[in-house]
Amino acid sequence: MKLNKNLILASFSALALAGCGADDIASPGTGGNVTITNTTTGGGGTNPGPAPGTVTAAAGCPTIDDPQGLKDDGIITGPTGSYRVCTLPARINRSIRLTKVSGLLYQLASRVDVGTDGGFTASAADTNVVLNIDPGVIIFGGTGQSWLAVNRGNRINAVGTATQPIIFTSRDNVLGLNTETSQGQWGGVVLMGRGRITDCTTGSVAAGTCERQTEGAADPARFGGANNADNSGRMSFVQIRYSGFVLGANIELQSLTTEGVGSATVLTHIMSYNSSDDGSEHFGGSPSLKYYIAVGADDDSLDVDTGAQMDVQFAILAQRSGAGDALFEIDSNGFETDTPRTKLQVSNFVALQPAVSSNNEANDQAAALFRGNSDVTIVNGVINTPNNECIRMNGSGATPATLTAHSVVLNCNATKFLGTGGYTAAQVTGFFGAGSNNNRDTFTPTFTSLFINGSNETGVPVFTVASLGAFFAAVTNIGTVKDAADTWYTGWTCNSTAVNFGTGNSGACTSLPTN
């Protein structure tokens, strides 16, 4: 773990996805007005991209409530047309709204702070700044060092729609320079809250004063507190593309990072695309995530650690061929005696590693790694990694990692299970419990379009999720997409050769939508 660290393929048994490694860091772009004359395609097949040059730059930048205002940085031109660039201030000191204006893009020129950090405990000193982002808005990172920092005591309200998603992306994406393997071109989105965490950089777990510093941040970007019901805002129908710029040795951000985020925070319909680190990583707190898609992460698709108490439902985790580490990595970063223990509950997931890849799990050695003071419950899911091991567990510590599985089916290589740090492969096999609780480790997927349930998936008995808590919606299927009529993933996603989500969405991930 890094601490911060073609539409419709046939069934997965004959599947091929298409990648690059963590060292392939694409250019974050150049300065000034740039004109690119190449054309762009949409995703192939029935989903062509926009005609080139269809967007005309807006006349100027809108007024916002922050006195610093938006800086008019001229016009940027790419395959889809020309855009007015309106750059956000380095620190947003008053609540503002970013409205959708035709031919206008918002830029993060470097790190942009939402409000000022209010500290460990809520107080009258909190700046209470809210960054409101309207449906259809596109925000790009102007440099590799660009990232959005939502500080404690402040919130984000980025609520798109199924037809007008909000897109965070890179300058190269605007310029039309990206390919299917581009990644790591800007930082990402970081939400900092006052939930409980472990692995302190200041204070201690024992004294209830534990705080951490966001890795790679040159200036303090602290998180943590004692309130697991904290509210860092809402993000819905959001794409985050090409994130994870390398800030230092082994230090990258990811598409979405939550840090001490509380249960009042709402995260739904989030897509990560080609992050050079994790699709999303969650440090402590009590985050929940519903309708989550991670495509092409170069490290882990979902990483949960440092005492997080996390619930996830409806997830598609898909890697590119030859790129990526684990689909799940769950632990507490080696702090086996710290509490709270990291706890993850996931229902209705499809975790996919490509059939053509001989090794798509790098250091984690398996599609799912559970270790280090963590307690994981996985239900109603499919791990489909025909060339790789499915589950590795590490048994270090006095009370090592635990695993509970119900109605989970696996398609792995012959090894299937690995044990390290005191656990044997036989023990891990027993923890999974094939043949009990409707679990199977010799499953043959019959997916259509890569992730839509076929007859074999439909035939698996479903685990009743009510016992997991009120967050989980009742379901009648395993996996994440019940049938062709189940279309929660359509409209707000983008397409690539790794995963094509069909027509009627925002087009190719390598291009910008023009609606």
GUFIVO-962752 format. One record per residue (C-alpha): residue in one letter; residue number from 1; x, y, z; chain. Coordinates in Angstrom, 2 decimals. Layout:
N
- A	NUM	X	Y	Z	A
...
This chain:
515
- M	1	0.00	0.00	0.00	A
- K	2	1.05	3.55	-0.61	A
- L	3	0.24	5.14	2.61	A
- N	4	-1.82	8.05	1.30	A
- K	5	-1.17	5.98	-1.14	A
- N	6	-14.22	-1.95	-25.77	A
- L	7	-17.98	-1.66	-25.05	A
- I	8	-19.38	-4.91	-24.27	A
- L	9	-16.95	-7.68	-24.11	A
- A	10	-18.37	-11.18	-24.00	A
- S	11	-18.42	-13.08	-20.72	A
- F	12	-15.41	-12.47	-18.51	A
- S	13	-14.05	-15.95	-19.08	A
- A	14	-13.14	-14.69	-22.57	A
- L	15	-12.55	-11.12	-21.46	A
- A	16	-9.79	-8.71	-22.27	A
- L	17	-9.47	-5.30	-20.77	A
- A	18	-6.81	-2.92	-21.92	A
- G	19	-2.53	0.02	-19.30	A
- C	20	0.63	1.53	-17.85	A
- G	21	2.69	1.64	-14.73	A
- A	22	3.06	4.13	-11.93	A
- D	23	6.16	5.68	-13.44	A
- D	24	4.35	6.78	-16.60	A
- I	25	3.48	10.27	-15.43	A
- A	26	1.98	12.31	-18.24	A
- S	27	2.71	15.99	-18.64	A
- P	28	0.48	18.29	-16.56	A
- G	29	0.34	20.70	-19.51	A
- T	30	2.00	23.90	-20.54	A
- G	31	1.38	27.51	-19.74	A
- G	32	-0.52	30.09	-21.74	A
- N	33	-3.09	29.74	-24.48	A
- V	34	-2.59	26.51	-26.38	A
- T	35	-4.29	25.33	-29.57	A
- I	36	-4.41	21.61	-30.35	A
- T	37	-5.66	20.66	-33.81	A
- N	38	-5.94	16.87	-33.45	A
- T	39	-9.36	15.24	-33.34	A
- T	40	-10.82	13.00	-30.71	A
- T	41	-13.00	9.91	-30.73	A
- G	42	-15.59	8.96	-28.22	A
- G	43	-15.31	5.41	-27.05	A
- G	44	-15.78	3.46	-30.21	A
- G	45	-18.73	1.55	-31.53	A
- T	46	-22.04	3.29	-31.03	A
- N	47	-20.67	6.03	-28.82	A
- P	48	-18.60	8.46	-30.92	A
- G	49	-17.09	11.49	-29.30	A
- P	50	-18.07	15.08	-29.97	A
- A	51	-17.28	16.72	-33.26	A
- P	52	-14.08	18.76	-32.94	A
- G	53	-14.30	22.45	-32.25	A
- T	54	-17.96	22.65	-31.26	A
- V	55	-17.47	24.79	-28.13	A
- T	56	-16.99	28.56	-28.24	A
- A	57	-15.24	30.32	-25.38	A
- A	58	-17.36	32.32	-22.95	A
- A	59	-16.92	36.10	-23.00	A
- G	60	-15.57	36.26	-19.46	A
- C	61	-15.62	34.86	-15.94	A
- P	62	-18.69	35.04	-13.69	A
- T	63	-18.69	36.90	-10.37	A
- I	64	-18.40	34.84	-7.20	A
- D	65	-19.03	35.89	-3.61	A
- D	66	-15.43	35.51	-2.52	A
- P	67	-13.77	38.97	-2.70	A
- Q	68	-10.72	37.52	-4.43	A
- G	69	-12.93	36.53	-7.33	A
- L	70	-12.03	34.39	-10.28	A
- K	71	-8.97	35.20	-12.35	A
- D	72	-9.53	35.32	-16.11	A
- D	73	-6.63	33.31	-17.50	A
- G	74	-7.57	33.63	-21.14	A
- I	75	-8.61	30.93	-23.57	A
- I	76	-7.55	27.32	-23.89	A
- T	77	-8.31	25.40	-27.09	A
- G	78	-8.50	21.67	-27.69	A
- P	79	-10.31	19.14	-29.89	A
- T	80	-13.75	19.98	-28.53	A
- G	81	-13.41	23.74	-28.95	A
- S	82	-12.29	26.82	-27.04	A
- Y	83	-12.91	27.63	-23.40	A
- R	84	-12.53	30.62	-21.11	A
- V	85	-10.29	29.63	-18.19	A
- C	86	-11.45	31.00	-14.83	A
- T	87	-8.97	30.26	-12.06	A
- L	88	-10.08	29.81	-8.47	A
- P	89	-8.30	31.66	-5.67	A
- A	90	-5.74	29.70	-3.67	A
- R	91	-8.03	29.91	-0.65	A
- I	92	-11.81	30.26	-0.85	A
- N	93	-12.76	32.38	2.13	A
- R	94	-16.50	32.73	1.57	A
- S	95	-19.13	30.30	0.32	A
- I	96	-19.30	30.41	-3.46	A
- R	97	-21.12	28.72	-6.31	A
- L	98	-19.47	27.59	-9.53	A
- T	99	-22.15	27.75	-12.22	A
- K	100	-22.16	25.95	-15.54	A
- V	101	-21.45	28.41	-18.33	A
- S	102	-21.08	27.26	-21.93	A
- G	103	-17.48	27.52	-23.07	A
- L	104	-16.06	28.00	-19.57	A
- L	105	-13.77	25.86	-17.45	A
- Y	106	-12.67	26.42	-13.86	A
- Q	107	-9.02	25.89	-13.02	A
- L	108	-7.15	24.85	-9.91	A
- A	109	-3.81	26.57	-10.49	A
- S	110	-2.21	24.79	-7.52	A
- R	111	-3.58	23.70	-4.15	A
- V	112	-6.95	25.31	-3.52	A
- D	113	-8.21	25.37	0.06	A
- V	114	-11.91	25.48	0.87	A
- G	115	-12.00	27.57	4.02	A
- T	116	-9.41	27.46	6.76	A
- D	117	-8.81	24.44	8.98	A
- G	118	-10.97	24.75	12.08	A
- G	119	-8.97	22.32	14.15	A
- F	120	-9.76	19.18	16.11	A
- T	121	-13.10	20.38	17.54	A
- A	122	-15.90	22.45	16.01	A
- S	123	-16.03	25.98	17.36	A
- A	124	-17.22	29.51	16.61	A
- A	125	-13.91	30.00	14.83	A
- D	126	-14.90	27.64	12.02	A
- T	127	-15.01	29.45	8.69	A
- N	128	-17.98	27.32	7.52	A
- V	129	-17.20	27.86	3.85	A
- V	130	-19.22	25.83	1.35	A
- L	131	-17.96	25.25	-2.18	A
- N	132	-21.09	24.72	-4.29	A
- I	133	-20.57	23.21	-7.74	A
- D	134	-23.47	23.04	-10.19	A
- P	135	-24.28	20.12	-12.53	A
- G	136	-22.16	19.98	-15.67	A
- V	137	-19.29	22.07	-14.33	A
- I	138	-15.79	21.01	-15.40	A
- I	139	-12.79	21.82	-13.21	A
- F	140	-9.24	21.03	-14.27	A
- G	141	-5.92	20.93	-12.50	A
- G	142	-3.58	23.34	-14.22	A
- T	143	-0.42	21.71	-12.88	A
- G	144	0.61	18.44	-11.30	A
- Q	145	0.62	20.14	-7.90	A
- S	146	-3.04	21.19	-8.25	A
- W	147	-5.46	19.66	-5.76	A
- L	148	-8.63	20.59	-3.88	A
- A	149	-8.41	20.61	-0.09	A
- V	150	-11.73	20.82	1.78	A
- N	151	-10.64	21.69	5.30	A
- R	152	-12.20	20.75	8.65	A
- G	153	-15.17	22.95	9.49	A
- N	154	-15.95	23.54	5.80	A
- R	155	-17.84	21.61	3.13	A
- I	156	-18.16	20.75	-0.53	A
- N	157	-21.55	20.59	-2.27	A
- A	158	-20.75	19.09	-5.68	A
- V	159	-24.04	17.63	-6.88	A
- G	160	-24.30	16.73	-10.54	A
- T	161	-26.99	14.75	-12.30	A
- A	162	-27.08	11.57	-14.37	A
- T	163	-27.03	13.66	-17.55	A
- Q	164	-24.84	16.50	-16.27	A
- P	165	-22.04	15.06	-14.15	A
- I	166	-19.45	17.28	-12.53	A
- I	167	-15.98	16.50	-13.90	A
- F	168	-12.64	17.04	-12.21	A
- T	169	-9.83	16.44	-14.70	A
- S	170	-6.44	17.54	-16.00	A
- R	171	-5.20	20.22	-18.38	A
- D	172	-3.98	17.51	-20.78	A
- N	173	-7.53	16.15	-20.96	A
- V	174	-8.74	19.58	-22.09	A
- L	175	-5.96	19.82	-24.65	A
- G	176	-6.77	16.40	-26.09	A
- L	177	-3.35	14.94	-25.29	A
- N	178	-4.50	11.95	-23.27	A
- T	179	-4.54	8.29	-24.25	A
- E	180	-5.97	5.20	-22.57	A
- T	181	-2.86	4.97	-20.38	A
- S	182	-2.58	8.58	-19.23	A
- Q	183	-2.62	9.13	-15.48	A
- G	184	-1.15	11.16	-12.65	A
- Q	185	-1.58	14.62	-14.18	A
- W	186	-2.88	16.53	-11.14	A
- G	187	-3.52	15.84	-7.48	A
- G	188	-7.15	15.02	-6.70	A
- V	189	-9.97	15.88	-4.29	A
- V	190	-9.30	15.64	-0.55	A
- L	191	-12.02	15.92	2.12	A
- M	192	-10.76	16.46	5.67	A
- G	193	-13.00	15.88	8.67	A
- R	194	-13.12	15.42	12.42	A
- G	195	-13.73	11.70	12.64	A
- R	196	-11.59	9.35	14.72	A
- I	197	-8.37	8.12	13.17	A
- T	198	-5.32	6.05	14.09	A
- D	199	-1.63	6.26	13.13	A
- C	200	-1.22	9.79	14.50	A
- T	201	1.26	12.39	13.35	A
- T	202	0.29	14.56	16.31	A
- G	203	-1.48	13.61	19.54	A
- S	204	-2.29	10.03	20.44	A
- V	205	-5.07	7.47	20.21	A
- A	206	-4.88	6.81	23.95	A
- A	207	-5.42	10.47	24.82	A
- G	208	-8.13	10.91	22.20	A
- T	209	-6.13	13.63	20.46	A
- C	210	-5.03	11.81	17.31	A
- E	211	-4.52	13.90	14.17	A
- R	212	-2.77	13.22	10.86	A
- Q	213	-1.22	15.32	8.13	A
- T	214	-2.21	14.84	4.49	A
- E	215	0.78	13.26	2.82	A
- G	216	2.59	15.37	0.29	A
- A	217	1.05	18.63	1.49	A
- A	218	3.79	21.24	1.79	A
- D	219	1.69	23.22	4.27	A
- P	220	-0.46	21.76	7.05	A
- A	221	-3.55	19.93	5.85	A
- R	222	-4.58	18.20	9.06	A
- F	223	-7.51	15.94	9.75	A
- G	224	-8.99	13.96	12.61	A
- G	225	-11.05	14.57	15.70	A
- A	226	-13.57	12.81	17.91	A
- N	227	-16.75	13.20	15.84	A
- N	228	-17.53	10.30	13.52	A
- A	229	-20.81	12.04	12.59	A
- D	230	-18.96	15.02	11.10	A
- N	231	-20.15	16.53	7.81	A
- S	232	-17.72	17.37	5.00	A
- G	233	-20.56	17.92	2.49	A
- R	234	-21.85	16.01	-0.49	A
- M	235	-20.49	14.72	-3.78	A
- S	236	-22.88	13.05	-6.25	A
- F	237	-22.61	12.24	-9.96	A
- V	238	-18.95	13.18	-10.10	A
- Q	239	-16.09	11.98	-12.31	A
- I	240	-12.48	12.40	-11.20	A
- R	241	-10.04	11.71	-14.02	A
- Y	242	-6.24	11.37	-14.36	A
- S	243	-5.38	12.18	-10.75	A
- G	244	-2.52	11.10	-8.53	A
- F	245	0.43	13.31	-9.45	A
- V	246	3.60	12.15	-7.69	A
- L	247	4.28	14.75	-5.01	A
- G	248	7.29	12.90	-3.57	A
- A	249	8.85	9.48	-3.12	A
- N	250	5.95	7.01	-2.68	A
- I	251	3.58	9.93	-2.12	A
- E	252	0.64	10.48	-4.46	A
- L	253	-2.88	11.64	-3.94	A
- Q	254	-5.72	9.67	-5.51	A
- S	255	-8.97	10.61	-7.25	A
- L	256	-10.85	10.93	-3.97	A
- T	257	-9.28	10.93	-0.53	A
- T	258	-11.43	11.09	2.59	A
- E	259	-9.64	11.80	5.85	A
- G	260	-11.56	11.59	9.11	A
- V	261	-14.77	12.16	7.17	A
- G	262	-17.94	11.60	9.21	A
- S	263	-21.18	9.76	8.55	A
- A	264	-23.08	12.97	7.70	A
- T	265	-20.99	13.28	4.55	A
- V	266	-22.84	11.99	1.46	A
- L	267	-20.85	10.31	-1.30	A
- T	268	-22.81	8.70	-4.16	A
- H	269	-22.25	8.08	-7.86	A
- I	270	-18.50	8.69	-7.84	A
- M	271	-16.29	7.57	-10.74	A
- S	272	-12.52	7.44	-10.55	A
- Y	273	-10.70	7.07	-13.87	A
- N	274	-6.99	6.34	-14.34	A
- S	275	-5.68	7.44	-10.99	A
- S	276	-1.95	6.80	-10.73	A
- D	277	-2.50	5.75	-7.11	A
- D	278	-5.76	4.44	-5.60	A
- G	279	-9.20	4.91	-7.05	A
- S	280	-10.14	6.21	-3.61	A
- E	281	-8.53	5.96	-0.20	A
- H	282	-10.25	6.47	3.11	A
- F	283	-8.32	7.33	6.26	A
- G	284	-10.32	6.90	9.45	A
- G	285	-13.67	8.45	10.24	A
- S	286	-16.98	6.89	9.21	A
- P	287	-17.36	7.38	5.46	A
- S	288	-19.99	5.68	3.32	A
- L	289	-20.01	5.32	-0.45	A
- K	290	-22.83	4.17	-2.70	A
- Y	291	-22.61	3.65	-6.47	A
- Y	292	-18.84	3.77	-6.80	A
- I	293	-16.86	3.03	-9.97	A
- A	294	-13.08	2.80	-10.17	A
- V	295	-11.53	2.16	-13.57	A
- G	296	-7.82	1.93	-14.27	A
- A	297	-6.37	2.72	-10.85	A
- D	298	-2.65	2.08	-10.89	A
- D	299	-2.57	1.01	-7.24	A
- D	300	-5.69	-0.17	-5.40	A
- S	301	-9.27	0.43	-6.50	A
- L	302	-10.53	0.80	-2.91	A
- D	303	-8.15	1.39	-0.02	A
- V	304	-9.46	1.70	3.55	A
- D	305	-7.24	2.17	6.59	A
- T	306	-6.25	3.93	9.83	A
- G	307	-9.40	3.07	11.77	A
- A	308	-12.05	3.91	9.16	A
- Q	309	-15.52	2.53	9.80	A
- M	310	-16.72	2.31	6.21	A
- D	311	-19.80	1.04	4.35	A
- V	312	-19.92	0.59	0.57	A
- Q	313	-22.77	-0.64	-1.64	A
- F	314	-22.92	-1.03	-5.43	A
- A	315	-19.35	-0.90	-6.68	A
- I	316	-17.59	-1.71	-9.96	A
- L	317	-13.84	-2.05	-9.52	A
- A	318	-12.04	-2.65	-12.82	A
- Q	319	-8.38	-2.54	-13.72	A
- R	320	-6.50	-2.14	-16.98	A
- S	321	-4.41	-5.01	-18.30	A
- G	322	-1.01	-5.10	-16.65	A
- A	323	-1.73	-2.08	-14.46	A
- G	324	-2.88	-1.87	-10.89	A
- D	325	-2.35	-3.68	-7.63	A
- A	326	-5.22	-4.98	-5.50	A
- L	327	-8.90	-4.28	-6.02	A
- F	328	-9.32	-4.08	-2.25	A
- E	329	-6.62	-3.21	0.28	A
- I	330	-7.82	-2.92	3.86	A
- D	331	-5.69	-2.41	6.96	A
- S	332	-4.61	-0.11	9.77	A
- N	333	-1.11	0.58	8.50	A
- G	334	0.58	-1.76	10.94	A
- F	335	-0.76	-0.13	14.11	A
- E	336	-2.29	-3.38	15.34	A
- T	337	-3.03	-2.19	18.87	A
- D	338	-4.72	1.09	17.89	A
- T	339	-8.48	1.44	18.07	A
- P	340	-10.86	1.76	16.44	A
- R	341	-9.97	-1.23	14.31	A
- T	342	-10.50	-0.57	10.62	A
- K	343	-13.92	-1.93	9.66	A
- L	344	-15.25	-2.30	6.12	A
- Q	345	-18.63	-3.66	4.99	A
- V	346	-19.22	-4.04	1.24	A
- S	347	-22.33	-5.36	-0.52	A
- N	348	-23.11	-5.75	-4.20	A
- F	349	-19.75	-5.44	-5.87	A
- V	350	-18.01	-6.70	-8.99	A
- A	351	-14.21	-6.68	-8.79	A
- L	352	-12.51	-7.30	-12.14	A
- Q	353	-8.96	-8.00	-13.16	A
- P	354	-8.41	-8.72	-16.86	A
- A	355	-8.17	-12.25	-18.16	A
- V	356	-5.23	-11.33	-20.39	A
- S	357	-3.06	-10.17	-17.51	A
- S	358	-0.55	-12.50	-15.93	A
- N	359	0.09	-10.28	-12.92	A
- N	360	-2.28	-7.52	-11.96	A
- E	361	-1.79	-7.51	-8.22	A
- A	362	1.81	-6.41	-7.74	A
- N	363	2.88	-6.01	-4.09	A
- D	364	-0.45	-7.06	-2.61	A
- Q	365	-0.13	-10.45	-4.34	A
- A	366	-3.90	-11.01	-4.61	A
- A	367	-7.01	-9.23	-5.86	A
- A	368	-8.04	-8.54	-2.25	A
- L	369	-5.68	-7.94	0.68	A
- F	370	-7.05	-7.87	4.22	A
- R	371	-4.53	-7.25	6.98	A
- G	372	-3.40	-5.17	9.92	A
- N	373	-6.10	-4.78	12.56	A
- S	374	-9.01	-4.80	10.11	A
- D	375	-12.40	-6.51	10.14	A
- V	376	-13.93	-6.97	6.69	A
- T	377	-17.40	-8.17	5.72	A
- I	378	-18.05	-8.78	2.02	A
- V	379	-21.46	-9.92	0.78	A
- N	380	-23.32	-10.35	-2.50	A
- G	381	-20.20	-9.93	-4.62	A
- V	382	-18.04	-11.32	-7.40	A
- I	383	-14.25	-11.31	-7.57	A
- N	384	-13.32	-12.15	-11.16	A
- T	385	-9.56	-12.47	-11.57	A
- P	386	-8.91	-15.63	-13.61	A
- N	387	-5.12	-15.25	-13.78	A
- N	388	-4.53	-14.09	-10.22	A
- E	389	-5.06	-15.14	-6.63	A
- C	390	-8.30	-13.90	-5.12	A
- I	391	-7.68	-13.24	-1.41	A
- R	392	-4.61	-12.75	0.75	A
- M	393	-4.79	-12.21	4.48	A
- N	394	-2.01	-11.20	6.82	A
- G	395	-2.16	-12.55	10.36	A
- S	396	0.21	-10.23	12.19	A
- G	397	-0.68	-8.73	15.56	A
- A	398	-2.32	-10.09	18.69	A
- T	399	-5.78	-9.82	17.12	A
- P	400	-5.16	-10.06	13.39	A
- A	401	-7.41	-9.29	10.45	A
- T	402	-10.78	-11.03	10.15	A
- L	403	-12.98	-11.82	7.17	A
- T	404	-16.71	-12.58	6.96	A
- A	405	-18.21	-13.51	3.59	A
- H	406	-21.76	-14.32	2.48	A
- S	407	-22.95	-14.94	-1.07	A
- V	408	-19.55	-14.11	-2.54	A
- V	409	-18.26	-16.00	-5.58	A
- L	410	-14.72	-16.20	-6.91	A
- N	411	-13.07	-16.91	-10.24	A
- C	412	-9.33	-17.16	-9.52	A
- N	413	-6.22	-19.00	-10.59	A
- A	414	-5.42	-22.38	-9.06	A
- T	415	-3.92	-20.88	-5.89	A
- K	416	-6.99	-18.81	-4.91	A
- F	417	-5.91	-18.00	-1.35	A
- L	418	-2.68	-16.78	0.26	A
- G	419	-1.72	-16.46	3.91	A
- T	420	1.16	-14.41	5.32	A
- G	421	2.26	-12.95	8.65	A
- G	422	1.13	-15.95	10.66	A
- Y	423	-1.84	-16.96	8.55	A
- T	424	-1.62	-19.96	6.25	A
- A	425	-3.39	-20.37	2.94	A
- A	426	-5.48	-23.11	4.53	A
- Q	427	-6.66	-20.73	7.25	A
- V	428	-7.63	-18.08	4.72	A
- T	429	-9.51	-20.73	2.75	A
- G	430	-11.41	-21.53	5.93	A
- F	431	-12.16	-17.88	6.69	A
- F	432	-13.74	-17.46	3.26	A
- G	433	-15.73	-20.65	3.72	A
- A	434	-16.45	-21.93	0.23	A
- G	435	-19.45	-24.23	0.35	A
- S	436	-20.98	-22.40	3.30	A
- N	437	-22.92	-19.15	3.51	A
- N	438	-23.55	-19.44	-0.25	A
- N	439	-19.89	-18.71	-1.00	A
- R	440	-18.14	-20.39	-3.95	A
- D	441	-14.51	-20.38	-5.02	A
- T	442	-15.01	-22.20	-8.35	A
- F	443	-17.46	-19.86	-10.02	A
- T	444	-17.87	-19.38	-13.77	A
- P	445	-19.05	-15.85	-14.55	A
- T	446	-21.72	-15.30	-17.20	A
- F	447	-21.63	-11.51	-17.24	A
- T	448	-22.75	-9.57	-20.28	A
- S	449	-21.16	-6.20	-21.00	A
- L	450	-18.46	-7.07	-18.48	A
- F	451	-20.47	-6.52	-15.29	A
- I	452	-24.22	-7.14	-15.94	A
- N	453	-25.45	-10.33	-14.25	A
- G	454	-26.09	-13.41	-16.35	A
- S	455	-27.71	-16.71	-15.43	A
- N	456	-24.96	-17.93	-13.09	A
- E	457	-24.93	-14.71	-11.10	A
- T	458	-28.72	-14.70	-10.91	A
- G	459	-28.60	-18.24	-9.52	A
- V	460	-26.58	-17.31	-6.41	A
- P	461	-28.75	-16.92	-3.28	A
- V	462	-28.74	-13.37	-1.92	A
- F	463	-27.61	-12.35	1.55	A
- T	464	-30.09	-10.10	3.37	A
- V	465	-28.23	-6.86	4.06	A
- A	466	-30.50	-5.46	6.80	A
- S	467	-28.16	-6.83	9.46	A
- L	468	-25.34	-4.65	8.15	A
- G	469	-27.11	-1.39	8.98	A
- A	470	-29.54	1.21	7.70	A
- F	471	-27.15	2.45	5.01	A
- F	472	-27.62	-0.70	2.95	A
- A	473	-30.58	-0.84	0.55	A
- A	474	-32.44	-4.16	0.31	A
- V	475	-31.42	-6.15	-2.77	A
- T	476	-32.52	-9.24	-4.67	A
- N	477	-29.24	-9.94	-6.50	A
- I	478	-25.56	-10.39	-5.98	A
- G	479	-23.17	-8.31	-8.05	A
- T	480	-23.75	-4.69	-8.82	A
- V	481	-26.01	-4.66	-11.90	A
- K	482	-28.98	-7.02	-11.68	A
- D	483	-29.90	-7.11	-15.39	A
- A	484	-30.10	-4.97	-18.52	A
- A	485	-32.92	-2.92	-16.98	A
- D	486	-30.70	-1.90	-14.08	A
- T	487	-28.96	1.22	-15.38	A
- W	488	-27.60	3.12	-12.37	A
- Y	489	-24.18	3.41	-14.06	A
- T	490	-25.42	5.08	-17.27	A
- G	491	-25.31	8.75	-18.23	A
- W	492	-22.83	10.13	-15.71	A
- T	493	-19.85	7.89	-16.54	A
- C	494	-17.23	8.05	-19.29	A
- N	495	-16.00	5.31	-21.62	A
- S	496	-12.62	3.71	-22.25	A
- T	497	-11.27	0.52	-23.76	A
- A	498	-11.05	-0.88	-20.25	A
- V	499	-14.77	-0.44	-19.55	A
- N	500	-17.43	0.95	-21.85	A
- F	501	-20.61	1.98	-20.05	A
- G	502	-22.67	2.37	-23.21	A
- T	503	-24.26	5.21	-25.13	A
- G	504	-25.87	8.32	-23.77	A
- N	505	-23.16	9.19	-21.27	A
- S	506	-20.48	11.86	-21.25	A
- G	507	-18.47	10.15	-24.03	A
- A	508	-14.88	9.05	-23.97	A
- C	509	-12.82	9.66	-20.86	A
- T	510	-10.09	11.05	-23.14	A
- S	511	-12.45	13.86	-24.26	A
- L	512	-14.70	16.48	-22.70	A
- P	513	-18.49	16.42	-23.06	A
- T	514	-19.86	19.32	-25.08	A
- N	515	-23.44	19.42	-23.82	A
